[in-house]
Amino acid sequence: MSPTDASTDADAGPAPRPASRSDPDPGADSQDTLDLRLPDELLALFAAGAGAAAPAGDDLLDRVGDWGPTTTAAGVFHLVPVHVERDLPLVARWMNDPAVAAFWELSGPEKATEEHLRAQLGGDGRSVPCLGVLDGTPMSYWEIYRADLDALARHYPARPHDTGIHLLIGGVAHRGRGTGTILLRAVSDLVLDRRPSCARVVAEPDLRNTPSVSAFLSAGFRFSAEVDLPDKKAALMVRDRALRDLW
């Protein structure tokens, strides 16, 4: 089962997708469509065969677990990589919240969430599931992933080291208060600060999830294109390193 996306402010961010049969959306803005060359790493993966792992020992996301805390307007925030044995009950409970389940489609027994988490943790490091801890309290779930090495790269003009974000706010008390916007900006800043090779942070919330799209826009992302994915029509949101200080 493929999750779609979740609430952020009823804030939301999507989870990884399988490839779609459609081509990249021709409505992508001209800034994005200038660069149509697939990253060398992605070409190498295709050449090695579908599902091939990256070279052993490669750290594809520059050690997310070592990024450390950051101070935000909402409090001190820290991305903590998930440990299934410790975190599964909490993440599964969030997945069964109706506001989350409507987009992530991981409601039901814990096993569905466990399989989703283990698929990432047992992979080659191109996606890192994390708890978002605010002032010491776990309150959100994140996936930081290499968008240029993800199936998403087949649906937009990916650039090397594009880094994607998926988000759900698990704590109801943190929804609808602008917390999602604050954290989206903080986490995208962390990506750009800790990953000097990354020029863009991307996301693909469901177009129907208006609060999520709004949260990304308020956090300094720009709307780039509508993208047809296998299970939804998504809004491709982009935050450029070169433009990060303009919003």
PANUMI-50427 format. One record per residue: residue in three letters; x, y, z of N, C-alpha, C, O in turn. Coordinates in steps of 0.02 Angstrom, whole numbers. Example, Ala and Ser with C-alpha at 12.3 -4.5 7.8 and 13.67 -1.06 7.14 Angstrom:
<rs>
R     r      nxx      nyy      nzz     caxx     cayy     cazz      cxx      cyy      czz      oxx      oyy      ozz
R   ALA      660     -284      390      615     -225      390      660     -165      390      712     -166      423
R   SER      642     -112      354      684      -53      357      645        2      394      670       57      402
</rs>
This chain:
<rs>
R     r      nxx      nyy      nzz     caxx     cayy     cazz      cxx      cyy      czz      oxx      oyy      ozz
R   MET       43      -60        0        0        0        0       44       62        0       91       67       40
R   SER       30      107      -43       71      167      -50       39      225      -15      -16      245      -33
R   PRO       73      255       36       45      314       69       45      373       22       84      376      -26
R   THR        1      420       35        1      480       -6       27      538       35       88      546       40
R   ASP      -16      579       66       14      628      111      -30      643      169      -87      618      173
R   ALA       -5      684      216      -36      688      281      -47      759      303      -28      805      267
R   SER      -76      768      362      -90      836      382      -30      869      414        7      837      452
R   THR      -19      934      398       35      972      427        5     1022      476       14     1017      536
R   ASP      -32     1070      448      -62     1119      493     -136     1105      498     -169     1151      522
R   ALA     -162     1062      483     -177      995      461     -124      984      411     -139      967      353
R   ASP      -64      992      430       -5     1003      390       17      937      361       14      886      395
R   ALA       39      937      301       51      872      273      110      869      229      131      920      201
R   GLY      136      809      221      187      796      173      179      725      149      156      683      187
R   PRO      195      712       87      183      646       58      238      597       74      291      616       97
R   ALA      225      535       61      275      482       68      295      458       -1      263      475      -50
R   PRO      350      417       -5      376      398      -70      325      363     -114      281      329      -88
R   ARG      332      370     -179      285      343     -227      318      295     -275      377      302     -290
R   PRO      281      245     -299      305      207     -356      301      249     -419      269      302     -419
R   ALA      334      226     -472      335      265     -533      266      268     -566      227      221     -561
R   SER      252      324     -598      191      332     -636      204      316     -709      261      318     -732
R   ARG      150      301     -745      157      289     -816      158      354     -856      171      352     -916
R   SER      144      410     -824      140      473     -861      208      507     -863      252      491     -824
R   ASP      215      554     -909      277      591     -917      277      650     -870      225      668     -843
R   PRO      336      682     -859      338      743     -819      289      794     -845      279      801     -905
R   ASP      258      830     -799      206      878     -815      235      934     -858      284      965     -838
R   PRO      207      947     -916      235      999     -959      225     1069     -930      252     1117     -956
R   GLY      185     1075     -875      173     1140     -846      228     1162     -799      224     1217     -771
R   ALA      279     1121     -790      332     1141     -745      362     1207     -768      367     1221     -828
R   ASP      381     1249     -718      403     1316     -738      470     1312     -774      506     1262     -770
R   SER      486     1366     -809      545     1365     -853      609     1356     -815      657     1329     -841
R   GLN      611     1380     -752      673     1372     -715      689     1299     -704      747     1279     -706
R   ASP      637     1257     -692      648     1187     -681      661     1150     -746      702     1104     -747
R   THR      628     1168     -799      633     1130     -860      697     1143     -898      711     1111     -949
R   LEU      738     1191     -876      801     1203     -908      849     1144     -898      892     1132     -941
R   ASP      842     1108     -842      889     1055     -825      855      988     -832      817      967     -788
R   LEU      867      954     -888      832      891     -901      878      831     -896      856      775     -910
R   ARG      940      840     -877      987      784     -873      975      745     -809      975      774     -754
R   LEU      966      680     -814      958      638     -755     1023      636     -717     1077      635     -747
R   PRO     1020      635     -649     1082      631     -610     1120      567     -627     1091      515     -642
R   ASP     1187      572     -624     1229      514     -639     1213      456     -593     1214      398     -614
R   GLU     1199      472     -528     1184      419     -480     1121      381     -500     1117      320     -492
R   LEU     1071      418     -524     1008      386     -544     1019      343     -606      992      288     -610
R   LEU     1058      369     -654     1073      329     -714     1110      265     -695     1097      212     -725
R   ALA     1155      270     -647     1192      211     -626     1146      159     -594     1154       99     -605
R   LEU     1097      183     -556     1050      137     -525     1008      102     -578      997       42     -574
R   PHE      985      139     -629      946      109     -683      989       58     -720      966        4     -738
R   ALA     1052       76     -733     1097       31     -769     1108      -34     -732     1117      -87     -762
R   ALA     1109      -29     -665     1121      -89     -624     1058     -131     -617     1062     -188     -594
R   GLY     1001     -103     -637      939     -141     -632      893     -111     -580      916      -80     -532
R   ALA      828     -121     -590      778      -94     -544      790     -121     -475      803     -181     -465
R   GLY      786      -75     -425      793      -95     -356      864     -106     -334      876     -127     -277
R   ALA      912      -93     -376      982     -102     -357     1000      -55     -301      978        3     -300
R   ALA     1041      -77     -255     1061      -36     -199     1120        8     -218     1158       -9     -263
R   ALA     1126       63     -183     1184      106     -192     1245       71     -163     1238       25     -123
R   PRO     1305       93     -182     1365       61     -156     1364       58      -80     1346      107      -47
R   ALA     1385        1      -52     1385       -7       20     1428       46       52     1481       63       27
R   GLY     1403       72      109     1441      121      146     1428      192      126     1448      238      162
R   ASP     1395      203       70     1378      272       49     1328      301       98     1279      269      116
R   ASP     1340      362      118     1291      398      160     1257      447      115     1284      501      101
R   LEU     1197      430       92     1164      469       39     1132      533       65     1113      575       25
R   LEU     1126      541      130     1094      600      157     1136      635      211     1109      671      253
R   ASP     1201      625      210     1246      663      253     1228      657      327     1228      707      363
R   ARG     1211      597      349     1203      581      420     1150      625      453     1165      666      496
R   VAL     1088      613      433     1032      651      462     1033      648      538     1018      697      572
R   GLY     1049      590      565     1049      582      638     1098      626      674     1092      635      735
R   ASP     1147      653      638     1197      697      669     1184      771      657     1225      813      674
R   TRP     1127      787      627     1114      857      611     1104      900      673     1117      960      672
R   GLY     1081      870      726     1074      907      789     1012      949      794      975      955      745
R   PRO      999      979      852      940     1020      862      946     1088      830     1001     1112      816
R   THR      889     1119      819      887     1188      793      833     1226      831      781     1199      847
R   THR      846     1289      844      798     1331      881      750     1364      832      772     1395      783
R   THR      686     1356      844      634     1385      801      588     1428      843      592     1430      904
R   ALA      543     1463      809      493     1504      845      445     1461      885      413     1486      931
R   ALA      441     1397      869      397     1351      906      433     1316      963      400     1285     1005
R   GLY      499     1320      966      538     1286     1017      599     1253      987      613     1263      928
R   VAL      634     1215     1027      694     1179     1003      672     1115      969      637     1073      998
R   PHE      693     1107      906      669     1051      865      728     1007      846      783     1031      833
R   HIS      715      941      844      767      893      830      739      836      789      687      808      807
R   LEU      771      819      734      754      760      695      791      701      724      852      701      728
R   VAL      753      649      744      783      590      775      764      529      733      705      512      730
R   PRO      813      496      701      796      437      660      755      386      699      768      374      759
R   VAL      707      356      665      662      309      697      698      245      715      740      220      678
R   HIS      681      218      774      698      150      795      631      113      801      589      131      842
R   VAL      622       62      760      556       29      757      533        4      825      476       16      844
R   GLU      577      -30      861      556      -59      925      533       -6      974      489      -18     1015
R   ARG      563       52      971      546      106     1017      487      148      993      445      168     1032
R   ASP      484      160      927      440      212      901      378      187      865      332      226      852
R   LEU      375      122      850      319       96      810      251      111      841      207      135      805
R   PRO      239       99      906      172      112      933      150      184      922       92      197      906
R   LEU      196      231      932      178      302      924      163      318      851      112      350      837
R   VAL      207      298      805      196      314      735      133      280      709       95      310      671
R   ALA      121      218      729       61      182      708       -2      217      734      -53      220      699
R   ARG        0      243      794      -57      279      821      -72      341      780     -129      357      766
R   TRP      -18      377      761      -28      436      718      -58      416      651     -102      451      625
R   MET      -35      361      623      -60      338      558     -134      320      561     -168      320      509
R   ASN     -159      306      620     -230      288      627     -274      348      644     -334      341      653
R   ASP     -244      407      648     -283      468      655     -318      480      589     -285      481      537
R   PRO     -384      491      587     -419      499      524     -389      554      479     -388      546      418
R   ALA     -365      609      509     -337      664      468     -273      642      433     -257      667      379
R   VAL     -237      595      463     -176      569      433     -191      512      385     -165      509      330
R   ALA     -235      467      408     -250      407      369     -279      424      300     -270      386      252
R   ALA     -314      480      296     -345      499      232     -294      508      177     -310      502      118
R   PHE     -231      523      196     -180      536      145     -124      483      145     -100      465       92
R   TRP     -104      459      204      -49      411      206      -71      340      193      -31      299      170
R   GLU     -133      323      207     -161      257      194     -121      202      229     -109      149      200
R   LEU     -101      215      291      -66      165      331     -102      150      396      -72      130      445
R   SER     -168      161      396     -207      146      455     -217       71      462     -203       33      415
R   GLY     -241       50      520     -252      -21      532     -200      -48      580     -172      -11      621
R   PRO     -186     -113      576     -137     -144      622      -68     -113      617      -50      -85      565
R   GLU      -31     -117      671       37      -90      672       81     -118      617      129      -86      595
R   LYS       64     -178      594      106     -212      544      115     -170      481      168     -170      451
R   ALA       61     -134      460       67      -94      400      118      -38      408      159      -26      364
R   THR      117       -5      466      166       47      479      235       17      487      284       46      463
R   GLU      240      -40      520      305      -72      530      337      -89      463      397      -77      453
R   GLU      299     -117      417      326     -134      351      350      -72      314      401      -73      281
R   HIS      312      -18      321      331       45      288      397       71      316      441       92      278
R   LEU      405       69      382      467       93      413      526       48      397      580       72      381
R   ARG      516      -17      402      572      -63      391      595      -62      319      654      -74      306
R   ALA      551      -48      273      571      -44      203      622       12      193      668        5      153
R   GLN      614       66      230      663      121      225      726      106      265      782      117      241
R   LEU      716       81      326      774       68      369      818       12      342      877        9      356
R   GLY      788      -33      303      826      -88      275      852      -74      205      881     -118      173
R   GLY      842      -13      181      864        5      114      935       30      113      975       14      157
R   ASP      951       70       63     1021       93       54     1033      163       81     1085      192       69
R   GLY      985      190      118      995      255      149      970      313      109      983      371      126
R   ARG      933      300       55      907      356       15      846      388       47      825      442       26
R   SER      817      356       99      761      386      136      771      370      210      784      312      229
R   VAL      766      421      252      776      413      324      713      435      361      696      494      361
R   PRO      677      387      392      618      406      431      639      433      499      683      405      532
R   CYS      607      487      520      627      520      583      566      541      623      512      554      596
R   LEU      575      544      688      528      578      731      550      651      735      609      667      738
R   GLY      500      696      735      514      766      749      500      780      822      443      773      845
R   VAL      552      798      859      546      808      931      550      883      945      600      915      930
R   LEU      497      909      974      492      981      989      493      991     1064      449      967     1100
R   ASP      544     1027     1088      553     1037     1160      548      972     1198      517      968     1251
R   GLY      580      920     1170      584      856     1205      525      809     1194      526      753     1220
R   THR      474      831     1157      414      791     1147      407      770     1074      405      813     1031
R   PRO      405      705     1060      392      683      991      323      705      969      273      690     1002
R   MET      319      741      912      254      769      891      243      765      816      191      787      791
R   SER      291      739      779      283      735      706      326      679      679      372      654      711
R   TYR      309      659      618      346      607      583      370      635      516      332      668      481
R   TRP      433      623      500      464      651      440      499      595      401      522      546      429
R   GLU      503      605      336      546      565      294      589      613      253      564      652      214
R   ILE      654      608      263      702      647      225      730      600      172      758      548      190
R   TYR      724      617      109      742      569       58      776      602       -2      767      662      -14
R   ARG      814      563      -38      848      586      -98      798      584     -155      785      532     -185
R   ALA      769      641     -171      718      645     -224      747      626     -291      712      599     -334
R   ASP      812      641     -302      842      625     -366      853      550     -375      863      527     -431
R   LEU      850      511     -321      857      439     -325      791      403     -312      789      342     -307
R   ASP      738      441     -307      672      414     -293      632      408     -358      650      439     -408
R   ALA      579      368     -356      536      363     -415      508      430     -436      491      440     -494
R   LEU      503      477     -389      479      544     -405      521      576     -461      495      615     -500
R   ALA      585      559     -464      630      590     -514      609      576     -585      631      610     -631
R   ARG      566      526     -596      542      511     -663      486      559     -684      465      559     -742
R   HIS      462      601     -638      404      643     -651      419      717     -647      373      758     -652
R   TYR      482      734     -638      501      805     -641      575      808     -660      609      757     -652
R   PRO      600      865     -684      670      869     -703      716      872     -643      739      926     -622
R   ALA      730      814     -614      771      810     -553      842      834     -566      869      827     -621
R   ARG      872      861     -513      942      881     -514      980      842     -461      951      821     -412
R   PRO     1044      831     -471     1083      792     -422     1075      820     -351     1081      880     -339
R   HIS     1062      774     -305     1058      788     -233      994      826     -214      990      849     -157
R   ASP      945      833     -258      880      858     -236      858      816     -175      862      755     -176
R   THR      835      850     -124      816      816      -62      742      829      -48      720      886      -49
R   GLY      705      776      -35      634      781      -24      614      777       49      651      751       91
R   ILE      556      803       64      528      803      131      457      777      130      416      799       89
R   HIS      442      729      174      374      708      189      362      722      263      407      714      304
R   LEU      302      744      279      287      765      348      216      750      368      170      757      328
R   LEU      207      728      430      141      730      461      150      755      532      198      738      566
R   ILE      102      795      553      100      818      622       57      768      660       -3      762      646
R   GLY       86      733      708       50      682      744       10      709      803      -45      686      818
R   GLY       39      759      836        5      787      895      -49      836      875      -35      888      844
R   VAL     -111      821      892     -167      864      873     -158      935      899     -177      983      867
R   ALA     -127      941      958     -118     1007      989      -73     1052      947      -73     1113      956
R   HIS      -34     1022      902       13     1062      862      -15     1077      792       20     1109      752
R   ARG      -75     1056      778     -104     1069      712     -143     1135      711     -171     1157      762
R   GLY     -144     1166      653     -185     1226      645     -159     1287      681     -196     1336      691
R   ARG      -95     1286      701      -67     1342      738       -6     1372      704       29     1414      732
R   GLY        7     1350      643       65     1375      607      129     1337      622      182     1353      596
R   THR      124     1285      665      184     1247      683      213     1211      622      274     1209      614
R   GLY      170     1184      580      195     1150      521      237     1195      477      290     1174      452
R   THR      214     1256      466      252     1304      426      320     1318      457      370     1319      422
R   ILE      321     1330      522      384     1344      557      433     1286      549      492     1297      535
R   LEU      407     1225      557      452     1167      554      474     1151      483      530     1128      472
R   LEU      430     1162      434      450     1151      365      507     1197      346      555     1176      313
R   ARG      503     1260      367      559     1306      353      622     1284      390      676     1285      362
R   ALA      614     1263      453      672     1244      493      706     1182      464      767     1179      460
R   VAL      665     1132      444      695     1070      418      725     1082      349      778     1055      333
R   SER      693     1122      307      723     1136      241      787     1176      250      835     1167      212
R   ASP      790     1220      300      853     1255      315      907     1205      338      965     1211      318
R   LEU      887     1156      380      934     1106      402      963     1067      342     1023     1055      338
R   VAL      919     1048      296      942     1012      237      993     1053      199     1047     1028      182
R   LEU      977     1116      186     1023     1158      147     1088     1173      185     1141     1179      154
R   ASP     1084     1178      251     1144     1191      291     1188     1129      298     1249     1135      296
R   ARG     1157     1071      306     1195     1010      320     1213      971      256     1254      925      258
R   ARG     1181      990      200     1194      955      137     1217     1006       85     1178     1027       42
R   PRO     1280     1027       87     1303     1079       41     1297     1060      -32     1296     1105      -75
R   SER     1292      996      -47     1284      975     -117     1212      982     -142     1199      976     -202
R   CYS     1166      995      -97     1095     1000     -114     1077     1072     -130     1087     1117      -89
R   ALA     1052     1084     -190     1032     1151     -210      957     1164     -202      935     1221     -204
R   ARG      917     1110     -193      845     1119     -189      815     1068     -141      836     1010     -139
R   VAL      766     1090     -104      724     1046      -63      656     1043      -98      629     1094     -117
R   VAL      629      982     -106      567      974     -142      516      936      -99      534      902      -51
R   ALA      453      943     -118      399      906      -86      343      899     -137      340      936     -186
R   GLU      298      850     -126      243      839     -173      178      823     -137      152      767     -142
R   PRO      151      872     -100       87      860      -66       30      852     -116       33      878     -172
R   ASP      -20      817      -95      -81      808     -134     -112      876     -147     -120      917     -101
R   LEU     -131      889     -209     -162      954     -226     -226      965     -186     -245     1023     -174
R   ARG     -259      911     -165     -321      918     -127     -307      942      -56     -352      968      -22
R   ASN     -246      934      -34     -229      951       35     -208     1025       38     -149     1041       44
R   THR     -257     1067       34     -245     1140       32     -205     1165       92     -159     1205       82
R   PRO     -219     1143      154     -179     1167      210     -105     1149      203      -62     1187      223
R   SER      -92     1090      175      -22     1069      166       13     1113      115       68     1138      127
R   VAL      -19     1124       57       11     1166        6       23     1236       33       75     1267       21
R   SER      -25     1262       70      -19     1328      100       40     1331      149       77     1381      151
R   ALA       48     1278      189      104     1276      237      171     1278      201      217     1313      223
R   PHE      177     1241      147      240     1242      109      253     1312       80      309     1337       82
R   LEU      201     1342       52      210     1409       24      232     1459       77      277     1500       66
R   SER      201     1454      136      218     1500      190      289     1487      217      319     1531      247
R   ALA      314     1426      206      381     1409      230      436     1426      181      494     1411      193
R   GLY      418     1459      125      469     1481       77      476     1437       16      520     1448      -25
R   PHE      432     1387        9      432     1346      -51      391     1382     -105      347     1422      -89
R   ARG      406     1367     -168      367     1394     -223      331     1336     -258      356     1280     -260
R   PHE      273     1351     -285      238     1301     -325      271     1297     -393      277     1347     -428
R   SER      293     1237     -413      329     1228     -475      286     1198     -530      289     1220     -587
R   ALA      245     1148     -513      205     1114     -564      154     1068     -532      161     1050     -473
R   GLU      104     1049     -571       62      993     -553       94      931     -581      116      930     -639
R   VAL       96      878     -541      130      816     -561       81      758     -552       53      750     -498
R   ASP       72      719     -604       29      660     -600       69      601     -574      113      575     -609
R   LEU       54      579     -512       85      521     -483       35      463     -484      -24      475     -496
R   PRO       57      403     -471       12      346     -478      -52      351     -437     -105      328     -459
R   ASP      -47      381     -377     -105      380     -332     -132      450     -317     -176      457     -274
R   LYS     -108      501     -352     -133      568     -338     -107      617     -389      -60      602     -427
R   LYS     -137      675     -390     -109      733     -426      -76      776     -372     -108      797     -324
R   ALA      -12      788     -381       27      821     -329       47      892     -350       50      908     -409
R   ALA       59      932     -300       88      998     -310      163      992     -297      184      979     -241
R   LEU      204     1002     -349      276     1000     -339      298     1066     -309      292     1119     -340
R   MET      322     1062     -247      344     1121     -210      421     1120     -207      451     1068     -195
R   VAL      452     1178     -217      525     1182     -220      549     1240     -177      522     1296     -181
R   ARG      600     1227     -138      635     1282     -103      707     1282     -128      744     1234     -116
R   ASP      726     1335     -161      792     1341     -192      842     1371     -144      827     1420     -109
R   ARG      902     1343     -142      954     1372     -101      967     1446     -121      975     1488      -77
R   ALA      968     1460     -185      983     1528     -208      931     1578     -189      945     1638     -187
R   LEU      870     1554     -174      815     1600     -159      792     1596      -86      742     1626      -67
R   ARG      828     1558      -46      803     1541       21      794     1603       65      751     1603      109
R   ASP      832     1655       54      828     1714       97      777     1766       72      770     1819      102
R   LEU      742     1751       18      694     1799      -10      625     1793       20      583     1838       12
R   TRP      613     1737       56      548     1728       88      558     1716      162      509     1707      199
</rs>
